[in-house]
Each structure stands twice: as structure tokens, then as C-alpha cells.
């Protein structure tokens, strides 16, 4: 079964239908194939941050795409190969699970697919990705992020990017997975964008990967208060950095220096404390541990139970039984 099979857009042998579907989901383009023959499959889903899809033509198809202006397109080749070029003369090839490309929104791009090529493709709005980057750097980002066209999926960061996207796909295909967990889905989308920014060889990479200087512990006060007050709501590192008026990198560095843990690790401890307090005061006969855990943002029950036991020395159902 192909990836994202729960989100079918189109299966077709019609060149025109294939072009219309990809235009609708991704971007306007010209599509050609030898003797107009192809067997295209497109599955795709969109959420707050980006569109994620699976595409194959089963043909030596060629796509010519004018500048989109508004979106980056990240093509991760998982089977076969592609050859791409763009307006400024840059050329790249992609190989299965080894390399991909990022289409700049201000360049005309041409991509030629091998007949066996299959891709996982992200469409990320410029505003979304550039705002995410600015939160990492704690300064405005006004220029197009130039990923040098190609991205290497064989590096440690590249493997993590591909693995996180494929995990995202599996979770969306799994009943009861991320599709039904908006908080977790948003967090994973943010992680995928962060990882993309660490894989691409762009003009902000040195600044992004430079060690961050931590700030005084007192600067964490508003962040810690915010965590306590909003622990039952979706919270991301980007949101916490905004509260503390610092970059995401500085936020992580300060938490590690002052509290010896990550911001999200600290938030998890706060949420576990709230779960325990609720289990100790609730009516045991009418309370389900799962409902309490979900209310405080724990979606994987086995992982939650393990984390709870590590913190309190007993399983949550044992706390409820004692009550």
C-alpha cells in the first residue's frame, strides 16, 4: 500500500487530470510524458503548517514549474531518481533515500522523473518557514532561504529529516495516530521544519547552528509561569521563546544550563504533576486514566505510563486505585 493511502487525491492515466490534480494541491506547472502515457498516484493532506503528499508518475515525466512566489517545495525522493534545474543555472539530481531538492519560490524549476521515481513532497508557505526560522534566530528573516537547491539525506541531520517525515506519514495512515492528535501533529510539523533548516546548506545555517549563549535564570520566570498556566494547552518551543523574548536556541541553552533539562522535558514534568493531582482527587469509580492523560497532552498511553512510573514510582492506574 502506498504512503498516505488514507488521503487519496487521484489515481489516473490521464495527463490532463494528473496536471490538474498536482496544480490544485501543489503548484501550477506544465506536464509532459512520453506518448502522454503515465500512471499517476497522488495522495496528500494539509494542516496548519504545511501540505504533505506522496506522488509517482510511473513514467519519465517532466514538470516545468514557474516561480510560486509564496511556497517552498521540498521533494524527498524515496524511490528512483530525478534530475532538476532552475533559472539561475543550478542543477541537481536526486537518488532514492540519498538526496532531495528544495524548490525556491522565486525560481523557475524543471524536474525530470525516472519511470520508477516516487517522492514525498512538502509544500511549506514562505511565511510559515521564514517565521519559524526567525523564531530560531530571534530576528526577522526577509530574504528567501536558498537551500542550495539540493539536500543531502545521507548525513545524520538528513537521515533524521527523512525519518521524521516517514514517521509522520505512518502516523497519519494509522487509525488513532497523529491525524486525531492536533497538538502532537503541530509539534511534529514544527520539528520537521526545524530539521529541514538544519539540513539545507543555506545562508542562515552558520548562524542557526552557532552555540547559543544562555541568559540569566531570572529571564525564565515568565516562561515557567506561562508553562504552569497553560499546561493543558498546545505549547511549542517557539511559543515559549516568544514569551521569554529570546530565540529558541537561547531558550534551550538556558534551560539546559539552569535546570539541566529541555523546555519540553520541563513541561512534561509539569503535566505529569497535574495528572497525578487529578488522579488523587477524582472519583476513582468514574474516572479513566486515558481521559486524564489526554486532557494533559499525553497521547501515547504506553509511553505516558512509563514516564509516569519513572517520576512517581508507580503506574497511573495504581495511583487511581489507591484513591
Kinemage of the C-alpha trace (Angstrom):
@kinemage 1
@onewidth
@group {chain A} dominant
@subgroup {mainchain}
@vectorlist {calphas} color= white
{ca unk a 1} P 0.000 0.000 0.000
{ca unk a 2} L 1.381 3.412 -0.984
{ca unk a 3} L 2.064 6.134 1.619
{ca unk a 4} L -0.821 8.376 2.751
{ca unk a 5} L -3.359 5.958 1.319
{ca unk a 6} L -5.934 7.365 3.752
{ca unk a 7} L -5.710 10.667 1.852
{ca unk a 8} L -6.227 9.835 -1.833
{ca unk a 9} L -6.383 12.720 -4.285
{ca unk a 10} L -6.214 10.959 -7.640
{ca unk a 11} L -5.166 7.792 -9.474
{ca unk a 12} L -5.196 8.409 -13.213
{ca unk a 13} L -3.691 7.610 -16.578
{ca unk a 14} L -4.808 10.957 -17.978
{ca unk a 15} L -2.059 13.529 -18.434
{ca unk a 16} L -4.545 16.386 -18.109
{ca unk a 17} L -6.126 15.031 -14.935
{ca unk a 18} L -2.682 14.466 -13.433
{ca unk a 19} L -1.603 18.037 -14.203
{ca unk a 20} L -4.818 19.492 -12.771
{ca unk a 21} L -4.530 17.498 -9.533
{ca unk a 22} L -0.895 18.440 -8.861
{ca unk a 23} L -1.689 22.064 -9.710
{ca unk a 24} L -4.576 22.039 -7.233
{ca unk a 25} L -2.536 20.523 -4.385
{ca unk a 26} L 0.943 21.930 -5.058
{ca unk a 27} L 1.634 24.400 -7.843
{ca unk a 28} L 0.884 25.399 -11.411
{ca unk a 29} L 3.100 23.619 -13.948
{ca unk a 30} L 3.469 22.107 -17.402
{ca unk a 31} L 3.491 18.294 -17.505
{ca unk a 32} L 4.734 16.107 -20.334
{ca unk a 33} L 5.324 12.370 -20.614
{ca unk a 34} L 6.494 10.105 -23.466
{ca unk a 35} L 3.482 9.433 -25.692
{ca unk a 36} L 1.370 11.096 -22.966
{ca unk a 37} L 1.449 7.834 -21.023
{ca unk a 38} L 1.619 7.713 -17.224
{ca unk a 39} L 0.021 6.057 -14.205
{ca unk a 40} L -0.050 8.827 -11.633
{ca unk a 41} L -0.928 8.426 -7.955
{ca unk a 42} L -1.253 11.463 -5.695
{ca unk a 43} L -2.137 11.245 -2.007
{ca unk a 44} L -1.938 14.392 0.105
{ca unk a 45} L -3.143 16.097 3.272
{ca unk a 46} L -2.789 19.651 4.587
{ca unk a 47} L -2.787 21.114 8.066
{ca unk a 48} L -1.878 24.413 9.712
{ca unk a 49} L 1.817 24.441 8.804
{ca unk a 50} L 2.234 22.586 5.519
{ca unk a 51} L 0.970 20.106 2.924
{ca unk a 52} L 2.427 16.592 2.894
{ca unk a 53} L 1.921 14.279 -0.067
{ca unk a 54} L 3.067 11.195 -1.948
{ca unk a 55} L 3.474 11.365 -5.739
{ca unk a 56} L 4.506 8.985 -8.501
{ca unk a 57} L 4.005 9.105 -12.265
{ca unk a 58} L 5.343 5.656 -13.270
{ca unk a 59} L 6.652 7.446 -16.341
{ca unk a 60} L 9.601 9.537 -17.482
{ca unk a 61} L 7.559 12.644 -16.741
{ca unk a 62} L 8.852 16.217 -16.958
{ca unk a 63} L 7.451 19.070 -14.869
{ca unk a 64} L 8.192 22.711 -15.678
{ca unk a 65} L 7.163 24.992 -12.808
{ca unk a 66} L 7.126 28.805 -12.816
{ca unk a 67} L 8.007 30.649 -9.603
{ca unk a 68} L 5.360 30.065 -6.930
{ca unk a 69} L 6.299 33.251 -5.009
{ca unk a 70} L 4.514 32.022 -1.863
{ca unk a 71} L 5.757 28.469 -1.123
{ca unk a 72} L 8.835 26.280 -0.766
{ca unk a 73} L 8.551 22.740 -2.143
{ca unk a 74} L 10.671 20.006 -0.575
{ca unk a 75} L 10.976 16.901 -2.781
{ca unk a 76} L 12.277 13.830 -0.933
{ca unk a 77} L 12.938 11.014 -3.398
{ca unk a 78} L 12.202 7.629 -1.817
{ca unk a 79} L 12.429 5.508 -4.996
{ca unk a 80} L 14.046 6.045 -8.379
{ca unk a 81} L 15.697 9.342 -9.252
{ca unk a 82} L 15.057 12.829 -10.639
{ca unk a 83} L 17.110 15.474 -12.421
{ca unk a 84} L 16.356 19.147 -11.792
{ca unk a 85} L 17.496 22.557 -12.972
{ca unk a 86} L 16.362 26.102 -12.271
{ca unk a 87} L 16.528 29.617 -13.706
{ca unk a 88} L 19.935 30.531 -12.286
{ca unk a 89} L 21.563 27.504 -13.943
{ca unk a 90} L 21.885 25.341 -10.837
{ca unk a 91} L 21.417 21.609 -11.482
{ca unk a 92} L 20.854 18.747 -9.072
{ca unk a 93} L 19.977 15.072 -9.209
{ca unk a 94} L 18.176 13.119 -6.526
{ca unk a 95} L 18.573 9.451 -5.685
{ca unk a 96} L 16.299 7.268 -3.591
{ca unk a 97} L 16.705 7.978 0.136
{ca unk a 98} L 20.024 9.738 -0.537
{ca unk a 99} L 19.109 13.221 -1.751
{ca unk a 100} L 16.290 15.631 -2.374
{ca unk a 101} L 15.724 19.159 -3.632
{ca unk a 102} L 14.097 22.323 -2.316
{ca unk a 103} L 12.402 24.472 -4.971
{ca unk a 104} L 12.891 28.188 -4.310
{ca unk a 105} L 9.713 30.227 -4.577
{ca unk a 106} L 11.391 32.828 -6.798
{ca unk a 107} L 12.898 30.474 -9.422
{ca unk a 108} L 11.533 28.623 -12.433
{ca unk a 109} L 12.209 24.916 -11.863
{ca unk a 110} L 12.262 21.897 -14.167
{ca unk a 111} L 12.246 18.361 -12.754
{ca unk a 112} L 12.567 15.168 -14.841
{ca unk a 113} L 11.402 11.950 -13.211
{ca unk a 114} L 12.689 8.438 -13.831
{ca unk a 115} L 9.833 5.998 -14.557
{ca unk a 116} L 10.193 4.362 -11.128
{ca unk a 117} L 10.524 7.612 -9.157
{ca unk a 118} L 8.408 8.160 -6.044
{ca unk a 119} L 8.543 11.209 -3.803
{ca unk a 120} L 7.285 12.522 -0.509
{ca unk a 121} L 6.685 16.233 -1.095
{ca unk a 122} L 6.200 19.058 1.391
{ca unk a 123} L 4.644 22.373 0.409
{ca unk a 124} L 5.572 24.923 3.067
{ca unk a 125} L 4.322 28.515 2.824
{ca unk a 126} L 7.088 31.127 2.828
{ca unk a 127} L 5.535 32.925 5.770
{ca unk a 128} L 5.425 29.709 7.813
{ca unk a 129} L 9.023 28.605 7.193
{ca unk a 130} L 10.586 32.051 7.386
{ca unk a 131} L 8.689 32.875 10.593
{ca unk a 132} L 9.855 29.561 12.046
{ca unk a 133} L 13.441 30.442 11.144
{ca unk a 134} L 13.141 33.932 12.597
{ca unk a 135} L 11.989 32.406 15.894
{ca unk a 136} L 15.080 30.208 15.914
{ca unk a 137} L 17.314 33.240 15.324
{ca unk a 138} L 15.294 35.780 17.331
{ca unk a 139} L 15.439 38.294 14.490
{ca unk a 140} L 13.421 38.995 11.339
{ca unk a 141} L 14.079 36.978 8.171
{ca unk a 142} L 13.287 38.898 4.989
{ca unk a 143} L 15.223 37.042 2.277
{ca unk a 144} L 14.308 33.817 0.524
{ca unk a 145} L 16.052 30.884 2.190
{ca unk a 146} L 18.351 29.477 -0.502
{ca unk a 147} L 18.841 25.789 0.288
{ca unk a 148} L 21.456 25.495 -2.470
{ca unk a 149} L 18.793 23.534 -4.400
{ca unk a 150} L 19.857 20.097 -3.144
{ca unk a 151} L 19.679 18.495 0.304
{ca unk a 152} L 21.781 15.537 1.422
{ca unk a 153} L 19.757 12.796 3.102
{ca unk a 154} L 22.785 10.659 3.963
{ca unk a 155} L 24.069 12.947 6.732
{ca unk a 156} L 22.904 12.499 10.317
{ca unk a 157} L 20.618 15.520 10.010
{ca unk a 158} L 19.380 14.371 6.603
{ca unk a 159} L 18.529 10.893 7.873
{ca unk a 160} L 16.627 12.448 10.767
{ca unk a 161} L 14.653 14.645 8.374
{ca unk a 162} L 13.677 11.714 6.162
{ca unk a 163} L 12.884 9.509 9.151
{ca unk a 164} L 10.703 12.171 10.753
{ca unk a 165} L 8.742 12.724 7.528
{ca unk a 166} L 8.265 8.978 7.046
{ca unk a 167} L 7.189 8.627 10.695
{ca unk a 168} L 4.718 11.459 10.095
{ca unk a 169} L 3.340 9.585 7.073
{ca unk a 170} L 2.964 6.313 9.001
{ca unk a 171} L 1.216 8.075 11.872
{ca unk a 172} L -1.222 9.801 9.522
{ca unk a 173} L -2.009 6.436 7.918
{ca unk a 174} L -2.510 4.743 11.290
{ca unk a 175} L -6.033 4.824 12.763
{ca unk a 176} L -5.791 6.637 16.076
{ca unk a 177} L -2.485 8.230 15.052
{ca unk a 178} L -1.440 11.851 14.597
{ca unk a 179} L -4.452 12.657 12.434
{ca unk a 180} L -6.504 12.555 15.640
{ca unk a 181} L -3.899 14.337 17.800
{ca unk a 182} L -3.748 18.003 16.749
{ca unk a 183} L -1.308 19.012 19.495
{ca unk a 184} L 1.172 16.257 18.668
{ca unk a 185} L 0.763 16.830 14.935
{ca unk a 186} L 1.592 20.509 15.291
{ca unk a 187} L 4.667 19.690 17.358
{ca unk a 188} L 5.907 17.184 14.773
{ca unk a 189} L 5.317 19.637 11.928
{ca unk a 190} L 7.457 22.188 13.784
{ca unk a 191} L 10.176 19.567 14.310
{ca unk a 192} L 10.192 18.694 10.589
{ca unk a 193} L 10.698 22.357 9.676
{ca unk a 194} L 13.468 22.732 12.242
{ca unk a 195} L 15.205 19.665 10.858
{ca unk a 196} L 14.857 20.922 7.291
{ca unk a 197} L 16.546 24.174 8.291
{ca unk a 198} L 19.448 22.192 9.767
{ca unk a 199} L 19.848 20.002 6.669
{ca unk a 200} L 19.865 22.633 3.957
{ca unk a 201} L 23.096 24.447 3.088
{ca unk a 202} L 21.563 27.939 3.180
{ca unk a 203} L 22.785 31.424 4.083
{ca unk a 204} L 21.424 31.227 7.654
{ca unk a 205} L 22.928 27.848 8.557
{ca unk a 206} L 26.065 29.087 10.347
{ca unk a 207} L 24.037 31.466 12.474
{ca unk a 208} L 21.427 28.802 13.148
{ca unk a 209} L 23.937 26.187 14.297
{ca unk a 210} L 26.230 28.512 16.273
{ca unk a 211} L 26.195 27.809 20.042
{ca unk a 212} L 23.593 29.951 21.765
{ca unk a 213} L 24.500 31.977 24.829
{ca unk a 214} L 22.185 31.285 27.774
{ca unk a 215} L 20.589 34.186 29.613
{ca unk a 216} L 20.136 34.790 33.340
{ca unk a 217} L 17.830 32.396 35.195
{ca unk a 218} L 15.515 35.291 36.019
{ca unk a 219} L 14.601 35.546 32.327
{ca unk a 220} L 12.974 32.114 32.628
{ca unk a 221} L 10.437 33.366 35.180
{ca unk a 222} L 7.752 34.400 32.654
{ca unk a 223} L 8.349 31.194 30.679
{ca unk a 224} L 7.911 28.953 33.734
{ca unk a 225} L 4.797 30.856 34.786
{ca unk a 226} L 3.369 30.507 31.287
{ca unk a 227} L 4.009 26.750 31.329
{ca unk a 228} L 2.111 26.372 34.610
{ca unk a 229} L -0.817 28.474 33.473
{ca unk a 230} L -1.189 26.864 30.039
{ca unk a 231} L -0.011 23.294 30.641
{ca unk a 232} L -3.323 21.884 29.351
{ca unk a 233} L -2.961 23.736 26.025
{ca unk a 234} L -0.768 23.164 22.947
{ca unk a 235} L 2.642 24.731 23.659
{ca unk a 236} L 5.649 24.791 21.341
{ca unk a 237} L 9.249 25.895 21.960
{ca unk a 238} L 8.623 28.766 19.548
{ca unk a 239} L 5.753 29.998 21.698
{ca unk a 240} L 7.854 29.765 24.870
{ca unk a 241} L 10.697 31.653 23.210
{ca unk a 242} L 8.309 34.459 22.321
{ca unk a 243} L 7.116 34.622 25.932
{ca unk a 244} L 10.725 34.875 27.151
{ca unk a 245} L 11.734 37.357 24.404
{ca unk a 246} L 14.595 35.106 23.270
{ca unk a 247} L 15.436 32.766 20.418
{ca unk a 248} L 14.516 29.089 20.552
{ca unk a 249} L 18.229 28.231 20.721
{ca unk a 250} L 18.749 30.567 23.686
{ca unk a 251} L 15.683 29.090 25.373
{ca unk a 252} L 17.128 25.567 25.091
{ca unk a 253} L 20.599 26.677 26.204
{ca unk a 254} L 19.208 28.453 29.281
{ca unk a 255} L 17.011 25.522 30.313
{ca unk a 256} L 19.967 23.152 29.990
{ca unk a 257} L 22.276 25.420 31.989
{ca unk a 258} L 19.813 26.382 34.736
{ca unk a 259} L 17.514 23.337 35.002
{ca unk a 260} L 19.539 20.579 33.286
{ca unk a 261} L 16.626 19.657 31.028
{ca unk a 262} L 14.921 20.789 27.844
{ca unk a 263} L 11.917 23.139 27.838
{ca unk a 264} L 9.591 20.366 26.658
{ca unk a 265} L 11.030 17.974 29.252
{ca unk a 266} L 10.198 20.507 31.965
{ca unk a 267} L 6.715 20.968 30.525
{ca unk a 268} L 6.219 17.196 30.557
{ca unk a 269} L 7.067 17.099 34.281
{ca unk a 270} L 4.533 19.867 34.956
{ca unk a 271} L 1.868 17.951 33.058
{ca unk a 272} L 2.686 14.715 34.879
{ca unk a 273} L 2.278 16.548 38.189
{ca unk a 274} L -1.148 17.784 37.085
{ca unk a 275} L -2.166 14.273 36.036
{ca unk a 276} L -1.190 12.882 39.417
{ca unk a 277} L -3.003 15.654 41.294
{ca unk a 278} L -6.149 14.982 39.272
{ca unk a 279} L -5.957 11.219 39.774
{ca unk a 280} L -5.588 11.720 43.546
{ca unk a 281} L -8.647 13.943 43.880
{ca unk a 282} L -11.047 12.417 41.345
{ca unk a 283} L -13.779 9.803 41.771
{ca unk a 284} L -11.964 6.551 41.022
{ca unk a 285} L -15.169 4.766 40.056
{ca unk a 286} L -15.997 7.166 37.229
{ca unk a 287} L -12.517 8.178 36.030
{ca unk a 288} L -10.437 6.690 33.233
{ca unk a 289} L -6.694 7.210 33.282
{ca unk a 290} L -6.726 7.594 29.478
{ca unk a 291} L -9.124 10.541 29.651
{ca unk a 292} L -6.993 12.342 32.241
{ca unk a 293} L -3.802 11.708 30.266
{ca unk a 294} L -5.325 13.026 27.042
{ca unk a 295} L -6.563 16.129 28.827
{ca unk a 296} L -2.964 16.967 29.759
{ca unk a 297} L -1.475 16.273 26.324
{ca unk a 298} L -0.308 12.626 26.636
{ca unk a 299} L -1.415 10.763 23.531
{ca unk a 300} L 0.721 7.603 23.574
{ca unk a 301} L -0.603 5.720 26.573
{ca unk a 302} L 2.214 3.193 26.976
{ca unk a 303} L 4.851 5.939 26.815
{ca unk a 304} L 2.826 8.062 29.235
{ca unk a 305} L 2.564 5.178 31.721
{ca unk a 306} L 6.335 4.636 31.558
{ca unk a 307} L 7.069 8.339 32.104
{ca unk a 308} L 4.589 8.466 34.986
{ca unk a 309} L 6.191 5.473 36.696
{ca unk a 310} L 9.681 6.919 36.268
{ca unk a 311} L 8.556 10.108 38.003
{ca unk a 312} L 6.312 8.728 40.752
{ca unk a 313} L 7.397 5.124 41.215
{ca unk a 314} L 4.013 3.645 40.329
{ca unk a 315} L 1.695 3.321 37.367
{ca unk a 316} L -1.145 5.844 36.976
{ca unk a 317} L -3.760 3.121 37.427
{ca unk a 318} L -2.138 2.289 40.773
{ca unk a 319} L -2.475 5.925 41.854
{ca unk a 320} L -6.138 5.828 40.885
{ca unk a 321} L -6.653 2.511 42.680
{ca unk a 322} L -5.150 3.966 45.880
{ca unk a 323} L -7.570 6.860 45.612
